[in-house]
Amino acid sequence: MKAIQINDRKPALIDIAEPSGDGVKIRVVSSSICGSDLHMISRGWAENRILGHEFAGYTPDGTAVAIEPIHSCGTCPACNDGYRNHCTEGAELLGVTLNGGMAEYVMAAKENLVVLPTGLDIHAAALVEPLAVALHGLNRSSVTNKDKVLVIGAGPIGLMTAAALQARGVKTDIIARHEHQQMAAHRLGASPVISDRYDVIFDAVGTPDALTRATQLAMPMGRVIILGTFWDPVTLGLEFTNKELQLIASSTYQCKHEGREFVEAGKILASNSDIIRALITHRFPLDGVVDAFNTAADRSAGAIKVVFDI
C-alpha cells in the first residue's frame, strides 16, 4: 500500500505491506496535516513513522467512521472515565507513537471507531478530530453565553474553537494573523477584537507571546484555556497572580460514550457545511506529499487545513 513516512525530517511516499494484527482494518479516505505533525518532523520526533492522527475511512463492512487515535489499556480508572490519554499503563497515539492514517490502510481498535452521522461527507471527516479537541477545551473551560470570550489564533484549532462556540450559542472575538484567516473566522461567526478585557480566553497558539497577550486581555479572576501546545517552556509574570487568573490545560478529548466529543464534533460538521468550506483550503493525493506539506507549512500563502484524499 501507499503511505507517507518521515525520513531525515522529510515526508516521502513509500510502498509497504498492508497492516495486520489486532483491531479493525480501516480503509482510509481522508487524512489531514496537523500543526503538531510539522513540529514533530522539524524536531526529529517522527523518524520512520507514518503520520496522521486526523483521519476517517471505512470499516471492512463499509461503515464510515472517524477514528479516535488514542490506544490505551481500556480498563484503568482513567480509561473507564473516558480519558485514554491519561491511561495509567501508558497511552499510544496513531500517527505519533504508532503508524497513523496517512496511508491507504491502518489498524485501529474497535472501541476507537466513531460512526459518522448521516450527512457528513467522509472526505471532510478528518476534521472531526481537531473539532473534538476544540470541544474538549470548551468543556474544560465551563464557558457559557454570559461570558465575554476571545480566541487567540486563527489556525485550524482556533477556527475550530470559534465554530464550536458558535454551535453552542456562545459569541466570540478572535485574533487572526493573516487576512485569509480573518475571512474564515468571519464566515464562522467570529468577530475581530472589540474589547480590552475577556472572561474566558482560548490560547490556540501555544507560544510565550500568546500566553502573555492572554494574561493582559483577561479580566481579573478570568480563565485562560491552553489549546495550543507549548513546544518550548513559557513563563508567567506578576500580572497573572495579581489578577488571580485560572490557567486550564486541555489536551485531546473525552472518549466515553456519555459526552463523547467525537460524536458531538461529527454532528456539528454534518449540520454546518460552512465549517468544512472555511477550514479545508487544499486537497492533495498521497503522491502530492511534498507539495502538501510545503503548503501546510506556509500559513501566509493561504493554507488553513490541508487534506489528503486517499
C-alpha positions in Angstrom: 0.0 0.0 0.0 1.0 3.7 -0.3 1.9 5.6 2.8 3.7 8.8 3.9 6.7 8.1 6.0 9.1 10.6 7.6 12.8 10.0 6.8 15.6 12.5 7.6 12.9 15.0 8.7 11.2 14.9 5.3 7.9 13.3 4.3 8.1 10.8 1.4 5.7 8.4 -0.3 6.6 4.8 0.2 5.2 1.3 -0.6 4.8 -1.0 2.3 2.7 -4.1 3.2 -0.8 -3.5 4.4 -1.1 -3.6 8.2 -2.5 -6.7 10.0 -2.9 -7.8 13.6 -5.3 -6.8 16.4 -8.1 -4.3 15.7 -10.1 -3.3 12.7 -8.5 -2.7 9.3 -9.7 0.8 8.1 -9.6 1.8 4.5 -8.6 5.5 4.9 -10.4 8.0 2.8 -9.3 11.4 4.2 -6.4 12.4 6.4 -5.2 15.9 7.3 -2.0 17.5 8.3 -1.9 18.9 11.9 0.5 21.6 13.1 1.9 19.1 15.5 3.0 16.9 12.6 5.1 19.8 11.4 6.7 20.3 14.8 7.4 16.6 15.3 9.1 16.5 11.9 11.3 19.5 12.5 12.4 18.2 15.9 13.2 14.7 14.6 10.5 13.1 16.6 8.7 11.4 13.7 11.6 9.5 12.1 10.4 6.3 10.3 6.8 7.0 11.4 3.7 7.1 9.3 2.0 10.2 10.5 -1.7 11.0 10.6 -3.9 11.3 13.7 -6.7 13.2 12.0 -8.4 10.7 9.6 -11.5 8.9 8.6 -12.4 5.9 6.5 -14.4 2.7 6.0 -14.5 -0.5 8.1 -14.5 -3.8 6.2 -18.3 -3.8 6.2 -18.5 -0.3 4.7 -19.3 1.7 7.8 -18.0 5.3 7.6 -16.1 6.1 10.8 -13.8 8.7 12.3 -11.0 7.3 14.5 -10.0 8.4 18.0 -6.3 7.8 17.6 -5.6 7.1 21.3 -4.8 3.4 22.1 -4.8 2.5 25.8 -5.4 -0.3 28.2 -9.2 0.4 28.4 -9.5 -0.8 32.0 -7.7 1.6 34.3 -9.7 4.4 36.1 -8.6 7.0 33.5 -9.8 4.8 30.6 -13.0 4.0 32.4 -13.7 7.7 32.7 -13.0 8.2 29.0 -9.6 9.9 29.4 -7.5 7.4 27.4 -4.7 10.0 27.1 -4.2 9.6 30.9 -4.1 5.8 30.8 -2.0 4.5 33.8 -0.5 1.9 31.6 0.7 4.5 29.1 -1.3 5.6 26.0 -0.1 5.4 22.4 -1.3 7.6 19.6 -1.8 6.6 16.0 0.3 8.9 13.9 2.5 9.9 16.8 3.9 6.8 18.6 2.2 4.3 16.3 1.8 4.4 12.5 -1.2 6.5 11.6 -3.6 7.4 8.9 -1.6 9.0 6.1 -1.8 5.6 4.4 -4.3 3.6 2.4 -4.9 1.3 5.4 -4.5 1.5 9.2 -5.3 -0.8 12.1 -7.4 0.7 14.8 -9.0 -0.6 18.0 -12.7 -1.3 17.6 -13.6 0.9 20.7 -11.9 3.8 19.0 -14.2 3.9 16.0 -16.9 6.5 15.9 -19.7 6.1 13.3 -20.1 9.2 11.2 -23.6 10.8 11.2 -25.8 10.9 8.1 -25.0 14.0 6.0 -21.3 14.2 6.9 -19.1 13.7 3.8 -16.4 11.3 4.7 -13.9 13.3 2.6 -14.3 16.0 5.2 -14.4 13.8 8.2 -10.7 14.2 9.0 -12.0 17.5 10.6 -13.8 15.5 13.4 -10.6 15.0 15.4 -9.5 18.7 15.6 -13.1 19.8 16.3 -13.2 17.3 19.1 -10.0 18.9 20.5 -11.8 22.3 20.5 -14.9 20.9 22.1 -12.8 19.4 24.9 -11.4 22.8 25.6 -14.9 24.3 25.8 -15.9 21.6 28.2 -12.8 22.2 30.3 -13.5 25.9 30.4 -17.1 25.7 31.6 -17.8 28.6 29.2 -21.3 30.0 28.9 -23.1 32.5 26.7 -22.8 35.0 29.5 -19.0 35.1 29.2 -17.1 37.6 27.1 -14.9 35.2 25.1 -11.7 35.6 23.0 -9.8 33.1 20.8 -6.2 33.9 20.2 -5.0 32.4 17.0 -7.0 31.5 13.8 -5.2 28.4 12.6 -7.2 25.2 12.4 -7.7 24.8 16.2 -8.5 28.4 16.8 -11.1 28.4 14.0 -12.5 25.1 15.2 -12.9 26.7 18.7 -14.8 29.5 17.1 -17.0 27.1 15.3 -17.6 25.0 18.5 -18.5 28.2 20.4 -20.9 29.2 17.7 -22.5 25.8 17.7 -23.2 26.2 21.4 -24.6 29.7 21.1 -21.5 31.5 22.5 -20.3 34.6 20.7 -16.6 35.1 20.4 -14.0 37.5 19.2 -10.8 36.2 17.6 -7.3 37.4 16.9 -6.2 36.3 13.4 -2.7 36.9 12.0 -3.5 36.6 8.2 -6.2 38.0 6.0 -7.4 34.6 4.9 -7.8 33.5 8.5 -9.8 36.6 9.3 -12.1 35.8 6.4 -12.6 32.2 7.6 -13.3 33.5 11.1 -15.9 35.9 9.8 -17.5 33.0 7.9 -17.7 31.1 11.2 -19.4 33.9 13.0 -16.4 35.2 15.0 -15.6 38.9 15.3 -12.4 41.0 15.4 -11.3 42.0 18.9 -13.7 44.7 20.2 -12.9 44.6 23.9 -9.9 45.0 26.1 -11.0 42.5 28.7 -12.4 39.0 28.5 -13.8 36.4 31.0 -12.6 33.4 29.0 -9.6 33.3 26.6 -8.7 30.3 24.5 -5.0 30.3 23.5 -4.9 28.3 20.3 -1.3 29.3 19.5 0.8 27.9 22.4 3.7 30.5 22.4 5.1 32.8 25.1 3.7 35.8 23.3 0.2 34.4 23.0 0.2 33.5 26.7 1.4 37.0 27.6 -1.4 38.5 25.5 -4.0 36.3 27.1 -2.8 37.4 30.5 -3.1 41.0 29.5 -6.5 40.7 28.0 -8.1 38.5 30.7 -10.4 40.1 33.3 -9.4 39.7 36.9 -10.3 36.1 38.0 -10.7 35.2 34.3 -9.9 31.9 32.7 -7.2 31.1 30.2 -7.5 27.8 28.4 -4.5 26.4 26.6 -5.4 24.6 23.4 -2.1 25.2 21.6 0.9 23.0 22.5 3.8 24.6 24.3 6.8 23.1 22.4 9.2 25.2 24.5 9.0 26.4 28.1 6.9 29.5 28.9 6.7 31.8 31.9 4.0 33.6 33.8 4.5 37.1 35.2 3.2 39.1 38.2 0.1 40.2 36.3 -1.1 36.5 36.2 -1.1 36.2 40.0 -2.3 39.8 40.7 -5.4 39.1 38.5 -5.9 35.7 40.2 -6.3 34.1 36.8 -7.1 30.4 36.2 -4.8 28.6 33.7 -6.5 25.5 32.3 -4.8 23.0 30.1 -6.7 21.0 27.6 -5.5 18.0 25.5 -7.2 15.5 23.2 -10.8 14.6 24.1 -13.3 12.7 26.3 -13.7 9.2 24.8 -16.5 7.9 27.0 -19.9 7.3 25.3 -21.6 9.8 27.6 -20.3 13.2 26.4 -18.0 11.7 23.7 -16.6 14.7 22.0 -16.0 12.9 18.7 -19.8 12.3 18.5 -20.6 16.0 19.0 -18.0 17.0 16.5 -19.4 14.8 13.8 -22.9 16.2 14.4 -21.7 19.8 14.3 -19.9 19.2 11.0 -22.9 17.4 9.5 -25.2 20.3 10.4 -22.9 23.1 9.3 -21.0 22.7 6.0 -19.6 26.3 6.3 -17.1 24.9 8.8 -15.8 22.5 6.1 -15.7 25.1 3.4 -13.9 27.6 5.7 -11.3 25.1 7.1 -10.3 22.9 4.1 -8.3 25.1 1.8 -6.2 22.5 0.0 -6.5 18.9 -1.1 -3.8 16.5 -2.4 -3.4 12.9 -3.3 -0.9 10.9 -1.3 1.7 11.2 -4.1 1.4 15.0 -3.7 3.1 14.7 -0.3 5.9 17.2 -0.9 3.6 19.9 -2.1 1.0 19.2 0.6 3.5 19.6 3.5 5.1 22.7 1.9 1.6 24.2 1.6 0.7 23.3 5.2 3.9 24.9 6.5 3.2 28.2 4.8 0.2 29.8 6.5 0.9 33.1 4.9 0.1 31.7 1.5 -3.5 30.9 2.4 -3.4 27.4 3.9 -5.6 26.5 6.8 -6.3 22.8 6.7 -4.5 20.6 4.1 -6.3 17.2 3.5 -5.1 14.1 1.7 -7.8 12.4 -0.5 -6.8 8.7 -0.4 
